[in-house]
Amino acid sequence: MPTPKPVRLGVNVLASGRHDAAWKTFSDPASLSTDIDAFLRIARIAERAKIDALFLADGPGGLVDEALHRPWRALDPVTLLAALSQATDHIGLVATTSTIFGHPYAVARQIASLDHVSKGRAAWNIITSQTPVALAAYGLPHGFDQEERYRRATEFVEIVTGLWDSLPRDAVVADPDRHVFVDKARLRPISIEGHHFSARGALSAPVGPQGRPVIFQAGQSEDSKAFGARYADALFTGQRLIGPAQKFYADVKALARANGRDPDQLLVMPGLFPIVGSTEEEALRRKSDLDAGLDIEFLRAELARHFALDPDDLPLDAPLPYDLIAAAEPRVPIASRWPRRQILAEAVEHGWTVRQAALSNIVGGHRMIVGPPEAIAADILHWLDSGAADGFNLNIDVQTSGLEDIADAVLPLLRKAGRFRDDYTGQTLRHHLGLEPYTDPRDAEPLRRTGTGR
């Protein structure tokens, strides 16, 4: 019998929590988005739980309309994670940046620096989104079509990864007799002239403790799958139903194999939104209490925007208007159509009204499970054992109580099943995730292997 695979877990970090009404449970919520102490508390609990990584989602651009209704991601993710790295020793640190805006040199240096100051715990989460707010913030008159976005992303990643490899550790000779600190002959400078980006030279930061930082990639479109199977170590994706999730999983593993990669070295980690109670009734009550604090009209407007409809098309206590939603699909961006179809399939399965859909994290995109620890642990293992995931990126309802419920009630059950670590056994994020240390193919001698973590 094959050994059951271990569960890989990240935590999507928001100071208040992922539920849109979470901030209303705090006595003084105004400073949550910039409260470093709140983020430190989350990081320390997650590390106590031996979770693989802290995941900072982000979107380029300025203040968005959503931020008028709930706390937003105010702090730069690399800066915040650098601060958290000094208060933790093991947990991984995943920073999100875009391949649409900015320049790859800046990202290469930021993530390489984070990898060094964290002693090998950094990861880069690639996004290719281009919202109107981001385009306005960067002064761009228009965005790029789907094909052009991924051509741009390809050039961006080629430059970033080339720069990460450009200053091998053995080039830093620090030879006082020859008066040489860096041996120029050992550098591997890049010279890339692309349609969107160009770069020449070597990075100032040498190759880090992991060989390369881990690369995550967010998305689920066909272009996204092909891109992730070529470049990523792990995929962060929205999967609400197990059938489509199994197809996604099989597709990206096959694409990895077609690229000459070991498919086990490409992890699939969908988002998961657990709401935990000691019993199902308690969990449902926790969700109901939180839902009572929601602005249902705002959620209805968000739902309408998601479906490219007008809010008046969505009476709250009526069934979802599937005919109108289908007719509006051509107005929905290509990258949003796959998750939208999953959401509709889930709505059909449950027979949701507009109100029920709005209260089921339908706009947030990630699958919600409400129940006792035993049900949540069993669900996680079912998805792994059914070929639908290698782990999950957890969205916590309210911080830090929801994270403590995961740490103290759910993870002990996964440990009892032999599927989650008792303690960290290595230093780097690659080790935690069971990924091989990266070795530049040009190196005759591989980097010293440290094994893979459970």
C-alpha positions, 0 to 999 in steps of 0.5 A, a space after each residue: 500500500 502506498 504511504 498516505 500523503 501528508 497534508 500541506 497547509 497554509 494560512 491566508 492572513 487577514 488581521 481580522 479574519 476572512 469573514 466579512 463581518 469579522 472586524 465587527 467582533 473587535 473592540 477597536 477595529 480601526 487600526 486592524 489593517 496596519 496593526 503589526 501586533 495582530 499579525 504577530 499573534 497570527 504568525 505565532 499561533 500558526 507556527 505553534 500549530 506547525 503550519 507550513 506557511 503564512 500566505 499574504 494575498 494581495 492585489 496591486 493598486 490603491 484603495 478599492 470600493 470593497 475596503 469601504 466595507 471591511 478591513 483591507 490589505 494595507 501593508 506591502 506583503 514583502 515588508 510585512 513578512 520580513 517583519 514576521 520572519 524575525 518573530 518566527 523560526 520555521 513557518 514559511 512566508 508567501 508574498 503575492 506580487 503581480 507580473 502585470 505591474 512593476 519590473 521583475 528585477 524589483 521582485 527578484 530582489 525583494 523575494 531573494 532578500 526575504 529568503 535570506 532574512 528568513 533563512 530560507 522560508 520565502 515564497 513568491 505567489 504570482 498573480 496576473 490580475 489587472 483590475 481597473 483600480 490597479 490600472 489606474 494606480 499604475 497610470 495604464 490606460 487599458 489592460 492586456 488580453 488573456 494571451 498577452 497577460 500570460 506572455 507578459 507573465 512568462 517574460 517576467 518569471 524568466 527574468 526573476 528566476 534567471 536573476 535568482 540564479 545569477 550569483 551562485 554562492 560559490 562565486 562569493 569567494 571572499 579571498 583576501 589574498 587575491 583581493 577578490 570578494 566576488 569571482 566574476 568568472 563564476 557569475 551567471 548574468 542574464 541578458 533577456 530582451 523581451 517584448 514587455 520586459 528586458 534585463 541584463 546583469 546579475 542580482 546583488 543577492 546570492 543564491 539563497 538557502 533553498 536554491 530558489 524561493 518557492 513559487 506559488 501561482 494563483 488561478 484556475 483558467 486553462 492558461 493559468 494551468 499551463 503556466 503553473 505547470 511550467 513554472 510553479 511549485 504549488 498552485 493556489 486555486 479556487 475549487 468548490 466541488 470535488 469533481 471539478 477539483 479532481 479534474 483540475 488536479 489531474 490536468 495540472 499533474 499531466 501538464 507537469 509531466 508533459 513538461 518533464 517534471 515530477 508531478 509530485 513536485 507540483 502541489 495543488 492547494 485550493 482555498 478552504 474556509 472552515 468554520 469550526 464548532 465543537 458540534 455542528 450546531 455550534 458551528 452553524 450558530 457561529 456562522 449565523 452570528 457572524 452573518 448577522 453582521 453582514 451588509 446583505 445589500 453590499 453582498 448582493 451588489 458584489 454578487 451582481 458584479 461577479 455575474 455581470 448583472 445589475 443588483 435589481 436582477 437579483 431579488 434576495 429571496 428569489 432563486 438565482 436567475 440562471 437564464 440571466 446569468 448564462 446570457 451575461 457570461 460573455 461580459 465576464 472576463 475569461 479568467 473568471 469564467 471557470 470559478 463562476 461555473 463552479 459556483 453556479 454548479 454548487 448553487 444548483 446542487 444546494 438550490 440556493 436563493 440569492 440570499 443564501 448564495 451571498 452568505 455562502 462565500 460565493 463571491 470570495 470563491 473558496 469552499 466553505 465547510 461548517 462543522 465540528 473538528 471531526 468533519 473538517 479533518 475528514 473532509 480534508 483527508 477525503 479531498 487528498 485521498 480522492 486526488 483533488 488536492 495536496 493540501 489547503 490554504 486556510 481562510 480563517 473566519 475570525 482571528 485569532 479564535 478561528 485559527 486556535 480552533 484549527 490548531 487545537 481541535 482539527 490538527 490533532 485529529 490529522 496528527 492522530 491519523 498520521 497525516 500532519 507533522 508533530 513538529 518541523 523537521 527542517 528549516 526551509 519552506 521547500 523542506 516543509 512542503 516536501 519539495 526538493 531543494 532547487 539545483 541549477 542544472 548548470 551545477 555539476 554538484 547539486 546543493 546539499 540535500 536536506 530531505 523532505 518534510 512531513 
